[in-house]
Amino acid sequence: MTVCIMPSRPEPAAQVLAGELRYSRVWEDHALLEHGLAVGPTDDVLMIASAGCNVLNLLLHEPRRIVAIDLNPAQTALLELKLAGIRRLDHRGFLELLGIVRGRTLVRYDAVRPALPRVAREWWDNNTWMLAHGVERTGRLDRFIAEFQRNHVARLHPRVLIDRLFETRDLIERQRLVDRELLTPELMREFLAYFTRDSLAGRGRHPAQFRYVEDVDVAAWFLARLRWACTAIPVRGNFYLERFLRGERTNPEWRAPYLRAENFERLQALVSRVEIETGDLESYLESERRTFTRAALSDVFEYMSQAATEQLFARLANAMPNGGRVAYWNLFVPRESPISLRDRIRPLPRLSRALSRRDRAWFYSAFHVEEVLAR
């Protein structure tokens, strides 16, 4: 969800505030990337860094290399912190560093601080309050969502009701629970008042990120998607939905793959394969001579004009070999590769639709996978 395009000044991405931690956790389903990109040991992967969660989730598929790029130095500082934590700490210490479990967070930071690059070290030295409060909940969007959970969901519904939702396996019974007990008229009124376009732009994301969004009832869209996530797909193990409804009261067994104890030693052996770039994607693709076989681009096209979108797709086609794959999300702005590039890159609609229907993160309107063709 992090923008890392730096085109001409009128582009909204050029106006996004750099330096603020906008996302401390990724709200994009890693399973869609894993199935859509089918990353393997011969792949070189280009990714939006964002909070680093999906960089590390894909790393468990053991690609040859991952280049994680982000325009925002706060986001790359967060990924640097996670990499240093994996290198220097044990699994428990890593979770303490991120504030996922209680512990000596600042002591853990002192242990990893020497392993951080200078810029990332300076960023965290100036933002130790985030470490003290728990890195995983201090991103701008994460605080916005957590406030709704605390002040509205938790106030209106007892814990036992939310627990019943995640324990109910029968689909019809779960639909009844959602419509009769969870999405009450009062909760829906508060949801529609909270997740308005203006509120989300001002407090959750950034006004510039809505530049290309047309007349959409943002709150009604998210409410419909929330009901879909609660009733149309499995809820057990859906830690994206769990965060939204339970807040920090989460099931440790449902954590993202990179946070699980059984994967930690593998990550320690693999972190050297991650390279981090702070900068804009277009300039990087223009200057970088090495090719990439896979690209995971979050929802970057959401914030770009049609012309800028076409230019970026052309650069991607030039940077990737035959059979390379690009995966990305759409939220409110429909974007895909232009027809003018169909001889070089083509959508995979059946795969894309099948994966979209399984999207546990539930915010997005579409997930796209496209394939690069021989030049």
Number of C-alpha atoms within 10 A of each C-alpha: 22 24 28 26 27 18 16 10 9 11 19 23 27 20 14 21 13 17 14 13 25 24 26 25 21 22 24 22 19 21 17 24 25 17 12 24 23 13 23 17 11 11 21 22 27 23 24 28 33 31 28 26 23 27 24 25 20 24 24 19 15 21 19 16 20 26 18 21 28 25 26 25 20 26 28 27 28 26 24 23 25 23 23 22 26 23 20 18 18 15 18 15 22 26 24 24 30 26 21 19 16 13 15 13 24 15 13 20 24 11 16 22 20 12 17 18 13 11 14 21 18 13 15 19 13 10 14 15 13 17 21 15 13 21 23 22 23 21 21 18 22 22 18 19 20 21 14 19 19 16 11 17 23 15 12 14 16 10 14 8 14 19 13 12 21 17 12 16 13 9 14 12 12 20 19 12 19 18 14 11 15 21 18 13 12 11 17 15 11 14 19 16 13 17 23 17 18 15 16 19 15 12 15 20 22 21 17 18 19 18 16 17 15 9 7 10 12 16 19 16 17 19 17 12 18 17 16 15 22 23 20 15 15 16 20 14 16 20 22 23 20 20 18 19 24 19 18 16 10 14 12 13 12 15 15 19 18 21 21 14 15 11 14 20 13 14 20 17 12 21 20 12 14 19 13 17 17 18 17 19 25 19 13 15 18 13 8 10 10 9 18 23 21 28 26 25 23 25 24 22 26 26 24 25 17 17 9 17 18 20 15 20 20 17 16 25 24 17 18 24 19 14 14 24 28 29 23 25 27 19 16 19 20 14 22 19 21 17 11 10 15 12 11 20 27 19 19 14 13 11 15 20 14 13 20 19 17 17 22 26 20 24 21 19 17 21 25 25 26 23 22 25 18 13 11
